[in-house]
Amino acid sequence: MGRKVTLSTCSLNQWVLDFEGNTERILKSIEVAKAYGAKYRLGPELEICGYGCADHFYESDTLLHSFQVLRTLLESPITQDIICDVGMTLRTSWLVSPQSSCHNSVCFSLFPQDTVPFGDCVLSTKDTCIGTEICAELWNPNSPHIQMGLDGVEIFTNSSASHHELRKADQRVNLIKSATTKSGGIYLYANQRGCDGDRLYYDGCAMVAINGGIVARGAQFSLDDVEVITATLDLEDVRSYRGELCQPQMEGQQKPCYRIKVDFSLSSSNDVYLPTHQPIQWMFHTPEEEISLGPACWLWDYLRRSGQGGFLLPLSGGVDSSSTACIVHSMCVLLCQAVEDSNSQVLKDVRRVVGDDSYTPQNPKELCARLFTTCYMASENSSEDTCSRARDLAGEIGSTHVNINIDVAVKGILGIFSVVTGRWPQFCANGGSNRENLALQNVQARVRMVLAYLFAQLSLWARGRPGGLLVLGSANVDESLTGYFTKYDCSSADINPIGGISKMDLKSFLAYCAEQFQLTSLRGILAAPPTAELEPLKDGRLSQTDEVETDAQQPSDMGMMYSELSVIGRLRKISKCGPFSMFCKLIHLWRDVLSPTQVAQKVKHFFRMYSVNRHKMTTVTPSYHAESYSPDDNRFDLRPFLYNTHWNWQFQCIDNQISQMTTSPADGDQGRLEDVAVSPIRSSSSVNVMWGFSNLCGPNRAGLLEVESKLYPNFRTGRYREEQHRDFLKTGSCRLLTHVILPEVLKLQQEPNSSRPGPVIFALAADERLLYQF
């Protein structure tokens, strides 16, 4: 018996009820672990049957086939001379609960045994002690590893099925590091990878930690079906760490863990010269990189397992559909890289999808032409600008692009209505009512959905290829919150890779793609105003935009900015806020931007729109889950879809609160910056004027301050724009001036040999333009 142990953990791309494929991937991971010299192999949660079985957990077939796979594993020669932790479903009583006992791993040592105990226990080998906790228990304030560590367990394992969310990876890593920081120990983390059959993408990140440091890690996003992470560690490091930091247990502790003695040793006597793994630095992906990688991997899993021949996307030339197109392009980049890295499974799947057994992709653009079809569906209300933007982006990514005009179909449907009723509806711009206006918009949107599915079914047939195409949707999470989409329009698709991503994150993602993939057409798409283009143009220009406009003569559809929706969405879901508690929070969050009355108007408007349109979420396209405030009612947001949309009691509480705010400033005055003057740091004859604009006190707009200056070009960079935007969301524009821009200007003025001007004066013009004079 020695002191060093070699341990393996893994990420597997398992698929619900794919018992054959799941078994093959489990055996391959064990084979790789043994090749690395490991004596212990940890797998993800429920890896035998797949994690997302849902009601299939209640079926006796699921239990039967899981035990059949378990027998196959036990009888395989691959599983000899190694301890394996394999997850499967169990029936503990008359009922099976996927949320509790079903998620327990079956921990078995692969050598002859007469009985196998079930329940909470730890394995006591000849040289160490191993305890296990599952997925969510790591996030629990009283995690099992706490008591196990105090009871002498040295190796903790976690078989997990943790799904991806933006900005979540660091939380997971920090929890694992902290699990062994206070009392020492080795922590093995295994995770599911890929799309196992629903909206979630499991993002791997298998890792090994010791005494608070990560020593080995796997990829967060990858097309590899099997990834094994191995580390060699010294048990004496754990014992020395605990000997210094940990005090003997006090009386009154819980009873000791139930131990199962195993006649097996993880270490060997000749391990003196065996090197151990040292702590590494974890580099996290940016949110833009996560959007580029996570949904792309999810799309590929869905495509190759669906048996279809590619994707079709209605490409409007706006931010949302362009984001979906860029994710497909990113998928093609990942596929080409995997083929270049000799991933035989990816090449096999690509050839099967395109229907050519001899095909090898040459580059992402060429592959995109085979897998991806985009179509611009124009109407008499479409502008040439959006058409050209869609065409340019399709040309850059390489998709097969077609232009379709829907006017004939729209007029045909309206003709049927006219024959039956004797009436022909008109837009408001042509004298029609609001009801007519909305109906005419919806007809266009729904015709596009019908045409999208027609072309998805027959496009490959027209080209002489087998199979069909999956229709991709492109409604973002903020639009779903308020129902700002037409039921059964182009948002009705087979799957939607951006349905769980906010508009603000999508804009940042497109800016990232413009640089990362050299897609220059995205700059024009980002600069264009968001619009559905469902109403007539005025003099060839847009008459309809999604967000609130600075021009009072232009109508707005959503009634608020996307940045405001992101804040409201997080308060509604994550902070569990109803109308009144949301108002109470927002009057502080937006105190420098809006008066309490204006905040109340936005809160009321949101909840009216949310409750009126909640029924749309019952039929919304299955979307990639990326945000914790997703309104998808399939799993993450279980709420009614028939509300009293007046919210009389809640809104009256808000009104009562406003009436009690006797010391608040008059409406429209809160947040105004009257005069801020800073004495010159040094005299200078150089004077420059910088102009920016932001509706600080406008009734409907928080706005993003954009500064244009030749004198200070750094203010134009994405870094400063991001800082300004984040500060706006948190504190409002006044603090942006005093805490972000002003300190930066003063710092520039203090640079040695600087020719920067001395005087700094901020003022707010009467028309709400911000004037900066330096």
C-alpha positions in Angstrom: 0.0 0.0 0.0 1.3 3.4 -0.9 0.2 7.0 -0.5 -0.6 8.2 -4.1 -3.9 7.5 -5.9 -4.8 7.9 -9.5 -8.5 8.9 -10.0 -10.6 9.5 -13.1 -13.8 11.4 -13.6 -15.5 12.0 -16.9 -18.1 13.9 -19.0 -20.3 11.7 -21.2 -22.8 12.8 -23.9 -25.6 10.4 -22.8 -29.0 10.3 -24.4 -32.3 9.5 -22.7 -33.3 5.8 -23.0 -30.4 5.2 -25.5 -29.3 2.2 -23.4 -27.0 0.8 -26.2 -25.2 4.0 -26.9 -25.0 4.9 -23.2 -23.4 1.5 -22.4 -20.8 1.9 -25.1 -19.8 5.4 -23.8 -19.6 4.1 -20.2 -17.4 1.2 -21.2 -15.2 3.5 -23.3 -14.7 5.9 -20.4 -13.7 3.0 -18.1 -11.3 1.8 -20.7 -9.7 5.2 -21.0 -9.5 5.6 -17.3 -7.7 2.3 -16.9 -5.3 3.2 -19.7 -4.4 6.3 -17.6 -3.7 4.0 -14.6 -6.8 5.0 -12.6 -8.2 2.7 -9.9 -11.4 4.7 -9.5 -13.7 6.0 -12.2 -16.6 8.4 -11.6 -19.4 8.9 -14.1 -22.2 11.5 -14.4 -25.6 11.2 -12.8 -28.0 8.6 -14.2 -25.6 7.8 -17.0 -27.1 4.4 -17.7 -30.7 5.6 -18.5 -30.0 9.3 -19.2 -30.8 12.1 -16.9 -33.9 13.7 -18.5 -36.2 10.6 -18.4 -38.9 12.6 -16.6 -42.1 10.4 -16.5 -40.1 7.5 -18.0 -38.7 7.1 -14.5 -42.0 5.6 -13.5 -41.9 2.9 -16.2 -40.9 -0.6 -15.2 -39.0 -0.9 -18.5 -36.6 1.9 -17.5 -35.8 0.1 -14.3 -35.5 -3.3 -16.1 -33.2 -2.0 -18.9 -31.0 -0.1 -16.4 -30.3 -3.3 -14.5 -29.6 -5.1 -17.8 -27.0 -2.5 -18.6 -25.6 -2.9 -15.1 -25.2 -6.6 -15.6 -23.5 -6.0 -18.9 -21.0 -3.7 -17.1 -20.3 -6.2 -14.4 -19.7 -9.0 -16.8 -17.4 -7.0 -19.1 -13.7 -7.6 -18.7 -13.2 -3.9 -19.1 -14.6 -3.3 -15.6 -12.2 -5.6 -13.8 -9.6 -4.2 -11.3 -11.2 -0.8 -10.9 -13.9 0.7 -8.7 -16.6 2.4 -10.8 -19.4 4.8 -9.8 -22.3 4.4 -12.2 -25.6 6.1 -12.0 -29.0 4.6 -12.7 -32.6 4.8 -11.6 -33.9 2.7 -8.6 -37.4 2.0 -7.3 -37.2 2.4 -3.6 -40.9 1.9 -2.8 -44.2 1.9 -4.7 -43.3 5.2 -6.2 -40.2 6.4 -8.0 -39.3 10.1 -7.4 -36.9 11.5 -10.1 -36.2 14.4 -7.7 -34.9 12.2 -4.9 -34.1 8.5 -4.8 -34.0 8.1 -8.5 -30.9 10.3 -8.7 -28.9 8.2 -6.3 -25.8 6.6 -7.9 -25.3 2.9 -7.6 -21.8 2.6 -6.2 -20.4 -0.9 -6.8 -16.9 -2.4 -6.8 -16.3 -4.6 -9.7 -15.2 -7.9 -8.1 -17.3 -10.8 -6.7 -19.9 -9.8 -4.1 -22.9 -11.6 -2.6 -24.8 -8.5 -1.5 -24.8 -4.9 -2.3 -26.2 -2.4 0.3 -28.3 0.5 -0.9 -28.5 3.8 0.9 -26.2 6.4 2.4 -22.8 5.0 3.1 -19.1 5.5 2.4 -16.6 3.0 0.9 -13.7 2.1 3.2 -10.8 0.7 1.1 -7.5 -0.5 2.4 -5.8 2.9 2.0 -8.5 5.6 2.1 -12.3 6.3 2.5 -14.6 7.5 -0.3 -17.9 9.2 0.1 -20.3 10.5 -2.5 -22.9 13.3 -2.9 -25.0 14.1 -5.9 -25.5 17.1 -8.1 -27.8 19.5 -6.1 -26.3 18.4 -2.8 -23.2 20.4 -3.6 -25.3 23.6 -3.7 -27.0 22.7 -0.4 -26.0 24.8 2.7 -25.6 21.5 4.6 -23.9 19.4 1.9 -23.0 15.8 2.8 -19.3 16.4 2.2 -19.2 18.5 5.4 -20.2 15.7 7.7 -18.2 13.1 5.7 -15.1 15.2 5.9 -15.4 15.6 9.7 -15.9 11.8 9.9 -12.6 11.1 8.1 -13.7 10.7 4.5 -10.7 11.7 2.2 -12.2 11.5 -1.3 -15.5 13.1 -2.2 -17.2 12.3 -5.5 -20.1 14.1 -7.2 -22.0 12.5 -10.0 -23.8 15.5 -11.5 -26.1 16.5 -14.3 -25.6 20.2 -14.1 -27.0 22.2 -17.0 -25.4 25.3 -18.6 -26.5 28.8 -17.7 -24.7 32.0 -18.7 -22.2 33.1 -16.0 -22.8 29.9 -13.9 -19.4 28.1 -14.3 -17.6 30.1 -11.8 -20.2 29.4 -9.1 -19.8 25.7 -9.7 -16.0 25.8 -9.6 -16.0 28.0 -6.4 -18.4 25.6 -4.7 -16.1 22.6 -5.4 -13.0 24.5 -4.3 -14.6 25.6 -1.1 -15.8 22.0 -0.4 -12.2 21.1 0.3 -10.8 24.4 1.5 -12.1 24.3 5.0 -11.4 20.7 6.0 -9.2 19.4 3.1 -9.8 16.4 0.9 -10.0 15.3 -2.7 -13.1 16.2 -4.7 -14.0 14.5 -8.0 -16.8 16.1 -10.1 -18.4 14.3 -13.1 -21.0 15.9 -15.3 -23.3 15.1 -18.2 -22.5 16.7 -21.5 -24.7 17.7 -24.5 -28.4 17.6 -25.2 -29.9 14.5 -23.8 -33.4 15.1 -25.3 -34.8 18.5 -24.1 -34.1 22.2 -23.7 -31.0 21.8 -21.5 -27.4 21.6 -22.5 -25.1 19.9 -20.0 -21.7 21.6 -20.1 -19.3 19.1 -18.9 -16.5 20.7 -16.8 -15.4 17.5 -15.1 -12.7 18.4 -12.6 -10.6 17.2 -9.7 -9.7 19.4 -6.7 -7.6 18.9 -3.6 -7.4 21.1 -0.5 -9.1 24.0 -2.3 -7.2 23.9 -5.6 -8.3 22.6 -9.0 -5.6 20.2 -10.4 -7.4 18.8 -13.5 -10.3 19.9 -15.6 -12.2 19.0 -18.7 -13.7 21.3 -21.4 -16.9 23.1 -20.7 -18.0 22.9 -24.4 -17.0 20.1 -26.6 -18.2 17.8 -29.4 -16.4 14.8 -27.8 -18.9 12.2 -26.6 -16.5 10.8 -24.1 -13.9 12.9 -22.1 -12.0 11.4 -19.2 -10.0 13.5 -16.7 -7.4 11.8 -14.6 -5.2 13.1 -11.7 -2.6 11.5 -9.5 -2.7 12.9 -5.9 -1.0 12.2 -2.6 -3.3 11.2 0.3 -0.7 12.5 2.7 -1.3 16.0 1.4 -4.9 15.7 2.6 -3.8 14.3 6.0 -1.2 17.0 6.5 -3.7 19.7 5.5 -6.2 18.4 8.0 -3.7 17.9 10.7 -2.8 21.6 10.7 -6.3 23.2 10.2 -8.9 20.9 11.5 -9.7 20.5 15.2 -11.0 17.2 16.8 -14.8 16.9 16.6 -16.8 18.3 19.4 -19.4 16.2 21.2 -22.9 16.2 19.9 -22.0 15.7 16.2 -24.1 13.5 14.0 -23.6 9.8 14.0 -20.7 8.5 12.0 -21.1 7.5 8.3 -22.0 3.9 7.6 -18.9 2.3 6.2 -18.7 -0.6 3.7 -15.3 -2.2 3.8 -13.9 -3.0 0.4 -10.9 -5.4 0.0 -9.3 -3.1 -2.6 -6.5 -0.5 -2.6 -6.4 2.6 -4.8 -2.6 3.0 -4.3 0.3 0.8 -4.9 3.6 0.2 -2.9 5.9 1.5 -5.7 4.5 5.0 -6.2 7.5 7.0 -4.9 8.4 8.3 -8.4 4.9 8.8 -9.5 4.4 12.6 -10.1 1.3 14.3 -8.7 -0.9 16.9 -10.3 -0.5 20.5 -9.2 -3.1 23.3 -9.0 -4.0 25.0 -12.2 -5.6 28.4 -13.1 -9.1 28.1 -14.4 -9.9 30.4 -17.4 -13.6 31.1 -17.7 -15.4 31.8 -21.0 -16.9 35.2 -21.4 -20.7 35.3 -21.8 -20.2 36.0 -25.5 -18.0 32.9 -25.9 -20.6 30.9 -23.9 -23.4 31.9 -26.4 -21.1 31.0 -29.3 -20.3 27.6 -27.9 -23.1 26.2 -25.8 -26.1 26.6 -28.2 -23.9 25.5 -31.1 -23.1 22.2 -29.4 -26.8 21.8 -28.4 -27.9 22.4 -32.1 -25.4 19.8 -33.3 -26.6 17.2 -30.9 -30.2 17.9 -31.8 -29.5 17.8 -35.5 -27.5 14.5 -35.6 -29.9 12.7 -33.3 -33.1 14.0 -35.1 -32.1 12.4 -38.4 -32.8 15.6 -40.4 -30.5 17.1 -43.1 -29.9 20.6 -41.7 -31.5 23.8 -40.6 -33.7 26.5 -42.1 -33.9 30.0 -40.7 -36.1 32.9 -41.6 -33.4 35.6 -41.7 -34.8 39.1 -41.3 -31.6 41.0 -41.0 -32.3 41.9 -37.4 -30.3 41.1 -34.2 -32.3 38.1 -33.2 -32.3 36.1 -36.4 -28.7 37.1 -37.1 -27.7 35.8 -33.7 -29.3 32.4 -34.6 -27.4 32.4 -37.9 -24.1 33.2 -36.1 -24.7 30.3 -33.7 -25.1 27.9 -36.7 -22.0 29.3 -38.2 -20.2 28.7 -34.9 -21.4 25.1 -35.0 -19.9 24.7 -38.4 -16.6 26.1 -37.1 -16.6 23.6 -34.2 -17.4 20.7 -36.6 -14.6 21.5 -38.9 -12.2 21.9 -36.0 -13.3 18.5 -34.6 -12.8 16.8 -38.0 -9.3 18.4 -38.3 -8.6 17.0 -34.8 -9.4 13.5 -36.1 -12.7 13.1 -34.3 -14.1 10.1 -36.2 -17.5 10.2 -34.6 -18.1 13.8 -35.7 -17.0 13.0 -39.3 -19.3 10.0 -39.3 -22.2 12.1 -38.1 -21.5 14.9 -40.6 -21.5 12.5 -43.5 -24.7 10.9 -42.4 -26.5 14.3 -42.0 -25.4 15.5 -45.5 -26.1 12.2 -47.1 -22.6 11.6 -48.5 -20.4 8.8 -47.1 -17.3 10.3 -48.8 -17.7 13.9 -47.8 -15.2 15.7 -45.7 -15.8 19.4 -44.8 -13.2 21.8 -46.1 -14.0 24.9 -44.2 -17.0 26.3 -42.1 -18.4 28.3 -45.0 -18.5 25.3 -47.3 -20.1 23.1 -44.6 -22.6 25.8 -43.8 -23.8 25.8 -47.4 -24.7 22.1 -47.0 -26.3 22.3 -43.6 -27.9 25.7 -43.4 -30.6 27.4 -45.5 -31.7 31.0 -44.8 -34.6 32.8 -46.4 -35.6 36.5 -46.4 -39.4 36.8 -46.5 -40.1 40.2 -47.9 -43.4 42.1 -48.0 -44.5 45.5 -49.2 -43.6 46.7 -45.6 -40.0 45.5 -45.8 -37.2 47.8 -46.4 -34.2 47.4 -48.7 -31.9 47.9 -45.7 -33.0 44.7 -43.9 -33.0 42.7 -47.2 -29.4 43.7 -47.9 -28.3 43.1 -44.4 -29.7 39.5 -44.5 -28.2 38.9 -47.9 -24.7 40.1 -46.8 -24.7 38.1 -43.6 -25.8 34.9 -45.5 -23.0 35.5 -47.9 -20.4 35.8 -45.2 -21.4 32.7 -43.3 -22.0 30.7 -46.5 -25.6 29.6 -46.0 -27.8 28.8 -49.0 -29.9 31.9 -49.2 -33.2 32.5 -50.9 -35.5 35.6 -51.2 -39.3 35.1 -50.9 -42.0 37.6 -51.3 -45.1 36.9 -49.2 -47.5 39.6 -50.6 -49.3 37.2 -52.9 -50.0 34.8 -50.0 -51.1 37.6 -47.7 -53.5 39.2 -50.2 -54.9 35.7 -51.0 -55.8 35.1 -47.3 -57.2 38.6 -46.9 -59.2 38.0 -50.1 -60.8 35.0 -48.5 -61.8 37.1 -45.5 -63.1 39.8 -47.8 -65.3 37.4 -49.8 -66.9 36.0 -46.5 -67.3 39.4 -44.7 -67.4 42.0 -47.5 -64.8 44.0 -45.6 -61.1 44.6 -46.3 -59.1 45.6 -43.2 -56.7 48.5 -43.3 -53.6 49.6 -41.4 -53.8 52.5 -39.0 -51.6 54.5 -41.3 -54.4 54.0 -44.0 -57.3 54.9 -41.7 -57.9 51.5 -40.1 -58.5 50.7 -36.4 -56.1 49.1 -34.0 -57.8 45.8 -34.3 -57.4 45.8 -38.1 -53.8 47.0 -37.7 -52.9 44.1 -35.4 -54.7 41.5 -37.5 -52.8 42.6 -40.6 -49.5 42.3 -38.8 -50.3 38.8 -37.6 -51.4 37.6 -41.0 -47.9 38.5 -42.4 -46.1 36.9 -39.5 -48.2 33.6 -39.7 -47.7 33.3 -43.4 -44.0 33.4 -42.9 -44.3 30.5 -40.5 -46.3 28.4 -43.0 -43.8 29.2 -45.8 -40.8 28.4 -43.5 -42.2 24.9 -42.9 -43.0 24.4 -46.6 -39.4 25.2 -47.6 -38.0 23.2 -44.7 -39.8 20.1 -45.9 -39.1 20.4 -49.6 -35.9 22.4 -50.1 -33.7 19.4 -50.0 -36.1 17.5 -52.2 -35.8 20.3 -54.8 -32.1 19.9 -54.7 -32.2 16.2 -55.1 -31.1 15.4 -51.5 -32.9 13.2 -49.0 -34.4 14.4 -45.7 -35.8 17.6 -44.5 -34.7 20.7 -42.5 -35.3 21.7 -38.9 -36.9 25.2 -38.7 -35.0 27.5 -36.3 -36.7 30.2 -34.2 -35.2 33.5 -33.1 -37.3 35.0 -30.3 -35.3 36.2 -27.4 -36.1 35.7 -23.7 -37.1 39.4 -23.1 -39.7 39.2 -25.9 -41.1 36.1 -24.4 -41.5 37.9 -21.1 -44.0 40.4 -22.5 -45.3 38.2 -25.3 -43.9 40.5 -27.9 -44.3 38.1 -30.8 -47.2 36.6 -32.8 -48.5 33.3 -31.7 -47.7 30.8 -34.4 -45.5 33.1 -36.4 -41.8 32.6 -37.1 -41.2 32.2 -33.4 -43.1 28.9 -33.9 -40.3 26.6 -35.0 -38.8 23.2 -34.2 -36.1 24.6 -31.8 -34.8 28.0 -30.8 -31.1 28.4 -29.8 -31.6 32.0 -28.4 -35.0 31.7 -26.6 -33.2 31.8 -23.3 -30.9 34.7 -24.0 -31.5 38.4 -23.4 -31.4 41.0 -26.1 -28.5 42.8 -24.4 -26.4 39.6 -24.4 -27.3 39.0 -28.0 -26.0 42.4 -29.0 -22.8 41.8 -27.2 -22.6 38.3 -28.9 -22.9 39.8 -32.4 -20.2 42.3 -31.6 -18.0 39.4 -30.5 -18.8 37.5 -33.7 -18.0 40.5 -35.9 -14.4 40.3 -34.5 -14.0 36.6 -33.9 -15.4 35.3 -37.2 -14.7 38.5 -39.2 -18.4 39.0 -40.1 -18.4 42.7 -40.9 -22.0 42.8 -41.9 -23.0 42.5 -38.3 -21.9 46.0 -37.6 -24.7 47.3 -39.7 -27.2 45.0 -38.1 -26.2 46.2 -34.6 -26.5 49.8 -35.7 -30.0 49.4 -37.1 -33.1 50.0 -35.0 -35.0 46.8 -34.0 -38.2 46.4 -36.0 -40.7 43.8 -37.0 -41.5 45.5 -40.3 -45.1 44.6 -40.3 -46.6 48.1 -40.8 -46.4 50.3 -43.9 -43.2 52.3 -44.5 -43.4 56.1 -44.5 -41.4 57.7 -47.3 -39.4 54.5 -47.5 -38.4 54.6 -43.8 -39.5 52.6 -40.8 -42.7 53.5 -39.1 -42.5 50.7 -36.5 -39.8 49.9 -34.0 -39.7 47.5 -31.1 -38.2 49.7 -28.4 -39.3 53.1 -27.1 -38.0 55.8 -29.5 -36.6 59.2 -28.7 -38.7 60.7 -31.5 -42.2 61.2 -30.0 -43.7 61.0 -33.5 -42.7 57.4 -33.8 -44.8 54.7 -32.1 -43.3 52.1 -29.8 -44.4 48.5 -29.6 -42.9 47.1 -26.3 -43.3 50.3 -24.2 -39.8 49.9 -22.7 -36.2 49.2 -23.5 -34.6 45.7 -23.7 -32.2 46.7 -20.9 -35.2 47.5 -18.7 -36.8 44.2 -19.5 -33.7 42.3 -18.5 -33.8 43.9 -15.0 -37.6 43.3 -14.7 -37.2 39.7 -15.8 -34.6 39.0 -13.2 -36.7 40.6 -10.5 -39.8 38.7 -11.5 -38.2 35.2 -11.5 -34.9 35.2 -9.5 -36.0 37.7 -6.8 -39.6 36.3 -6.8 -41.1 39.8 -7.1 -44.8 40.5 -7.8 -45.9 44.0 -9.0 -45.6 45.7 -5.6 -42.3 44.3 -4.4 -40.9 44.9 -7.9 -41.9 48.6 -7.7 -40.3 48.9 -4.2 -37.0 47.6 -5.6 -37.0 49.6 -8.9 -37.7 53.0 -7.3 -34.2 52.5 -5.7 -32.5 50.8 -8.7 -33.8 53.5 -11.1 -33.9 56.5 -8.8 -31.4 58.4 -10.9 -33.3 57.7 -14.1 -37.0 57.7 -13.3 -39.4 59.1 -10.8 -41.5 56.7 -8.7 -44.6 57.5 -10.8 -42.6 56.6 -14.0 -41.4 53.4 -12.3 -45.0 52.5 -11.5 -46.0 53.1 -15.1 -43.4 50.7 -16.3 -44.2 48.0 -13.7 -47.9 48.2 -14.5 -47.3 48.1 -18.2 -45.0 45.0 -17.9 -47.4 43.0 -15.7 -50.4 43.8 -18.0 -48.4 42.7 -21.1 -47.0 39.7 -19.2 -50.4 38.5 -18.0 -52.3 39.2 -21.3 -49.7 37.2 -23.3 -48.8 34.5 -20.9 -50.8 32.0 -22.9 -48.2 32.2 -25.7 -45.7 30.5 -23.5 -47.8 27.3 -23.5 -47.0 26.9 -27.2 -43.6 28.6 -27.4 -40.8 26.8 -29.4 -38.5 24.6 -27.2 -35.6 26.9 -26.5 -32.0 26.5 -25.3 -32.1 27.2 -21.6 -29.5 29.9 -20.8 -31.0 32.3 -18.3 -32.3 31.7 -14.8 -35.2 34.1 -15.5 -36.4 32.2 -18.5 -40.3 32.4 -18.7 -40.5 28.9 -20.4 -43.3 27.2 -18.5 -42.1 23.7 -19.5 -39.9 23.3 -16.4 -38.4 26.6 -15.2 -41.4 28.9 -14.8 -44.5 27.1 -13.7 -47.3 29.7 -13.6 -50.9 30.0 -14.8 -51.6 31.3 -18.3 -55.0 32.9 -17.5 -54.6 36.0 -15.2 -56.8 38.8 -14.0 -55.0 41.3 -16.2 -56.2 44.3 -14.2 -54.1 43.4 -11.1 -56.4 45.7 -9.1 -55.2 45.0 -5.6 -51.5 44.9 -6.5 -51.6 48.1 -8.5 -53.6 49.9 -5.8 -50.9 49.0 -3.4 -48.4 50.7 -5.7 -50.6 53.8 -6.0 -51.0 54.0 -2.2 -47.2 53.8 -1.8 -46.7 56.7 -4.3 -49.2 58.9 -2.5 -47.2 58.4 0.8 -43.9 59.6 -0.8 -44.4 63.2 0.3 -40.7 64.0 0.2 -40.1 62.7 -3.3 -39.2 65.3 -6.0 -41.7 66.3 -8.7 -42.2 63.9 -11.6 -39.5 64.3 -14.2 -37.1 66.0 -11.9 -35.6 63.0 -10.2 -32.2 62.1 -11.6 -31.6 65.5 -13.3 -28.1 66.7 -13.3 -28.3 70.5 -12.8 -24.7 71.7 -12.7 -21.5 69.9 -11.9 -18.3 72.0 -12.2 -14.7 70.9 -11.6 -11.9 73.4 -11.3 -9.2 73.2 -13.9 -6.3 71.0 -13.0 -4.0 73.3 -15.0 -4.5 76.1 -17.5 -4.9 75.2 -21.1 -6.1 77.0 -24.2 -7.2 73.8 -25.8 -11.0 73.3 -25.7 -13.0 70.5 -27.1 -16.7 69.8 -27.0 -18.1 66.3 -26.6 -21.8 65.5 -27.3 -23.8 62.6 -25.9 -27.5 62.1 -25.5 -29.6 60.2 -23.0 -33.2 60.7 -22.0 -32.4 60.9 -18.3 -35.9 61.9 -17.3 -37.9 60.9 -20.3 -41.1 59.0 -19.4 -40.2 55.8 -21.1 -36.5 55.5 -21.7 -33.5 54.8 -19.5 -31.1 54.9 -22.4 -27.5 54.1 -23.0 -25.1 57.0 -22.9 -22.9 57.0 -26.0 -20.0 59.5 -26.1 -18.5 60.6 -29.3 -15.1 62.2 -29.2 -12.0 62.6 -31.3 -10.2 63.9 -28.3 -10.8 60.7 -26.2 -11.0 57.8 -28.6 -10.9 55.3 -25.7 -14.5 56.1 -25.0 -15.5 54.5 -28.2 -14.1 51.1 -27.4 -16.3 48.2 -26.5 -14.8 48.0 -23.1 -16.0 51.5 -22.1 -19.4 51.0 -23.8 -19.9 47.8 -21.7 -18.9 49.6 -18.5 -21.2 52.5 -19.3 -24.1 50.1 -20.0 -23.6 48.1 -16.8 -23.4 51.2 -14.7 -26.6 52.4 -16.3 -28.5 49.3 -15.3 -27.2 49.5 -11.8 -27.2 53.1 -10.8 -28.4 55.4 -13.7 -26.8 58.1 -15.7 -25.9 60.6 -13.0 -23.7 58.2 -11.3 -22.3 57.2 -14.6 -21.1 60.7 -15.1 -19.6 61.1 -11.6 -18.3 57.6 -11.1 -17.2 56.4 -14.6 -16.6 59.2 -17.1 -15.4 62.0 -14.8 -12.7 59.9 -13.0 -11.5 58.6 -16.4 -11.2 62.2 -17.8 -9.3 63.4 -14.7 -6.9 60.4 -14.9 -6.2 61.2 -18.5 -5.5 64.9 -17.6 -2.9 63.8 -15.0 -0.8 61.9 -17.5 2.7 63.2 -17.8 3.3 65.5 -20.8 -0.4 65.4 -21.5 -1.9 68.0 -23.8 -5.4 67.2 -22.5 -7.4 70.4 -21.8 -7.9 71.5 -18.2 -11.4 72.7 -17.6 -14.1 70.1 -17.1 -17.7 71.2 -17.1 -20.8 69.0 -17.2 -24.3 70.4 -17.9 -27.7 69.1 -18.8 -29.3 70.9 -21.7 -33.0 71.8 -21.6 -33.8 69.3 -24.3 -32.2 66.5 -22.3 -29.0 66.4 -24.2 -25.9 66.0 -22.2 -23.2 68.5 -23.0 -19.6 67.9 -22.1 -17.1 70.7 -22.5 -13.4 70.1 -21.7 
